[in-house]
Amino acid sequence: MPAIRDTALEMIQLVLPGHANTRGTLYGGAMMNWITVAAAMAAMRLPRGSVTTVRIGDEGPQPVPPFTPRPEAERRRWAAAAERRARWQARQARLRSPAP
């Protein structure tokens, strides 16, 4: 059995305007989703097979589709696209704001 330190990971997430409310506070659901992804990635480091996330609701435990990590090239393309979107949104916000 690996030590807990062997499953540690650091995840960086780009926070976009859609992840926060009008006061700039991150939505709890977005944070919980990122925590779930990080937990699945850490659990995949264990040598015991595949990882399944289970959602517990009124209907009882229900499996959630498995997390599949993206290839590095696809991650970089996605991150570049997200950065372009964020810059475009910032530019649009500056254009909409009244001039001083």
Contact map, one row per residue, 1 for C-alpha under 8 A:
1110000000000000000000000000000000000000000001000000000000000000000000000000000000000000000000000000
1111011000000000000000000000000000000000000001000000000000000000000000000000000000000000000000000000
1111111000000000000000000000000000000000000000000000000000000000000000000000000000000000000000000000
0111111100000000000000000000000000000000000000000000000000000000000000000000000000000000000000000000
0011111100000000000000000000000000000000000000000000000000000000000000000000000000000000000000000000
0111111100000000000000000000000000000000000010000000000000000000000000000000000000000000000000000000
0111111110000000000000000000000000000000011011000000000000000000000000000000000000000000000000000000
0001111111000000000000000000000000000000010000000000000000000000000000000000000000000000000000000000
0000001111100000000000000000000000000100010000000000000000000000000000000000000000000000000000000000
0000000111110000000000000000000000000000000000000000000000000000000000000000000000000000000000000000
0000000011111000000000000000000000000100000000000000000000000000000000000000000000000000000000000000
0000000001111100000000000000000000000000000000000000000000000000000000000000000000000000000000000000
0000000000111110000000000000000001000000000000000000000000000000000000000000000000000000000000000000
0000000000011111000000000000000000000000000000000000000000000000000000000000000001000000000000000000
0000000000001111101000000000000000000000000000000000000000000000000000000000000000000000000000000000
0000000000000111111100000000000000000000000000000000000000000000000000000000000000000100000000000000
0000000000000011111110010000000000000000000000000000000000000000000000000000000000000000000000000000
0000000000000001111110000000000000000000000000000000000000000000000000000000000000000000000000000000
0000000000000011111110000110010000000000000000000000000000000000000000000000000000000000000000000000
0000000000000001111111111110000000000000000000000000000000000000000000000000000000000000000000000000
0000000000000000111111111110000000000000000000000000000000000000000000000000000000000000000000000000
0000000000000000000111111000000000000000000000000000000000000000000000000000000000000000000000000000
0000000000000000000111111000000000000000000000000000000000000000000000000000000000000000000000000000
0000000000000000100111111100000000000000000000000000000000000000000000000000000000000000000000000000
0000000000000000000111111110000000000000000000000000000000000000000000000000000000000000000000000000
0000000000000000001110011111011000000000000000000000000000000000000000000000000000000000000000000000
0000000000000000001110001111111000000000000000000000000000000000000000000000000000000000000000000000
0000000000000000000000000111111100000000000000000000000000000000000000000000000000000000000000000000
0000000000000000000000000011111110000000000000000000000000000000000000000000000000000000000000000000
0000000000000000001000000111111111000000000000000000000000000000000000000000000000000000000000000000
0000000000000000000000000111111111100000000000000000000000000000000000000000000000000000000000000000
0000000000000000000000000001111111110000000000000000000000000000000000000000000000000000000000000000
0000000000000000000000000000111111111000000000000000000000000000000000000000000000000000000000000000
0000000000001000000000000000011111111100000000000000000000000000000000000000000000000000000000000000
0000000000000000000000000000001111111110000000000000000000000000000000000000000000000000000000000000
0000000000000000000000000000000111111111000000000000000000000000000000000000000000000000000000000000
0000000000000000000000000000000011111111100000000000000000000000001000000000000000000000000000000000
0000000010100000000000000000000001111111110000000000000000000000000000000000000000000000000000000000
0000000000000000000000000000000000111111111000000000000000000000000000000000000000000000000000000000
0000000000000000000000000000000000011111111100000011100000000000001000000000000000000000000000000000
0000000000000000000000000000000000001111111110000000000000000000000000000000000000000000000000000000
0000001110000000000000000000000000000111111111000000000000000000000000000000000000000000000000000000
0000001000000000000000000000000000000011111111000010000000000000000000000000000000000000000000000000
0000000000000000000000000000000000000001111111101110000000000000000000000000000000000000000000000000
0000011000000000000000000000000000000000111111100000000000000000000000000000000000000000000000000000
1100001000000000000000000000000000000000011111111000000000000000000000000000000000000000000000000000
0000000000000000000000000000000000000000000111111000000000000000000000000000000000000000000000000000
0000000000000000000000000000000000000000000001111100000000000000000000000000000000000000000000000000
0000000000000000000000000000000000000000000101111110000000000000000000000000000000000000000000000000
0000000000000000000000000000000000000000000100011111000000000000000000000000000000000000000000000000
0000000000000000000000000000000000000001001100001111100000000000010000000000000000000000000000000000
0000000000000000000000000000000000000001000000000111110000000011110000000000000000000000000000000000
0000000000000000000000000000000000000001000000000011111000000011110000000000000000000000000000000000
0000000000000000000000000000000000000000000000000001111100001111000000000000000000000000000000000000
0000000000000000000000000000000000000000000000000000111110001111000000000000000000000000000000000000
0000000000000000000000000000000000000000000000000000011111111100000000000000000000000000000000000000
0000000000000000000000000000000000000000000000000000001111111100000000000000000000000000000000000000
0000000000000000000000000000000000000000000000000000000111110000000000000000000000000000000000000000
0000000000000000000000000000000000000000000000000000000111111100000000000000000000000000000000000000
0000000000000000000000000000000000000000000000000000000111111100000000000000000000000000000000000000
0000000000000000000000000000000000000000000000000000011110111110000000000000000000000000000000000000
0000000000000000000000000000000000000000000000000000011110111111000000000000000000000000000000000000
0000000000000000000000000000000000000000000000000001111000001111100000000000000000000000000000000000
0000000000000000000000000000000000000000000000000001111000000111110000000000000000000000000000000000
0000000000000000000000000000000000000000000000000001100000000011111000000000000000000000000000000000
0000000000000000000000000000000000000000000000000011100000000001111100000000000000000000000000000000
0000000000000000000000000000000000001001000000000000000000000000111110000000000000000000000000000000
0000000000000000000000000000000000000000000000000000000000000000011111000000000000000000000000000000
0000000000000000000000000000000000000000000000000000000000000000001111100000000000000000000000000000
0000000000000000000000000000000000000000000000000000000000000000000111110110000000000000000000000000
0000000000000000000000000000000000000000000000000000000000000000000011111110000000000000000000000000
0000000000000000000000000000000000000000000000000000000000000000000001111111000000000000000000000000
0000000000000000000000000000000000000000000000000000000000000000000000111111100000000000000000000000
0000000000000000000000000000000000000000000000000000000000000000000001111111110000000000000000000000
0000000000000000000000000000000000000000000000000000000000000000000001111111111000000000000000000000
0000000000000000000000000000000000000000000000000000000000000000000000011111111100000000000000000000
0000000000000000000000000000000000000000000000000000000000000000000000001111111110000000000000000000
0000000000000000000000000000000000000000000000000000000000000000000000000111111111000000000000000000
0000000000000000000000000000000000000000000000000000000000000000000000000011111111100000000000000000
0000000000000000000000000000000000000000000000000000000000000000000000000001111111110000000000000000
0000000000000000000000000000000000000000000000000000000000000000000000000000111111111000000000000000
0000000000000100000000000000000000000000000000000000000000000000000000000000011111111100000000000000
0000000000000000000000000000000000000000000000000000000000000000000000000000001111111110000000000000
0000000000000000000000000000000000000000000000000000000000000000000000000000000111111111000000000000
0000000000000000000000000000000000000000000000000000000000000000000000000000000011111111100000000000
0000000000000001000000000000000000000000000000000000000000000000000000000000000001111111110000000000
0000000000000000000000000000000000000000000000000000000000000000000000000000000000111111111000000000
0000000000000000000000000000000000000000000000000000000000000000000000000000000000011111111100000000
0000000000000000000000000000000000000000000000000000000000000000000000000000000000001111111110000000
0000000000000000000000000000000000000000000000000000000000000000000000000000000000000111111111000000
0000000000000000000000000000000000000000000000000000000000000000000000000000000000000011111111100000
0000000000000000000000000000000000000000000000000000000000000000000000000000000000000001111111110000
0000000000000000000000000000000000000000000000000000000000000000000000000000000000000000111111111000
0000000000000000000000000000000000000000000000000000000000000000000000000000000000000000011111111000
0000000000000000000000000000000000000000000000000000000000000000000000000000000000000000001111111100
0000000000000000000000000000000000000000000000000000000000000000000000000000000000000000000111111100
0000000000000000000000000000000000000000000000000000000000000000000000000000000000000000000011111110
0000000000000000000000000000000000000000000000000000000000000000000000000000000000000000000000111111
0000000000000000000000000000000000000000000000000000000000000000000000000000000000000000000000001111
0000000000000000000000000000000000000000000000000000000000000000000000000000000000000000000000000111
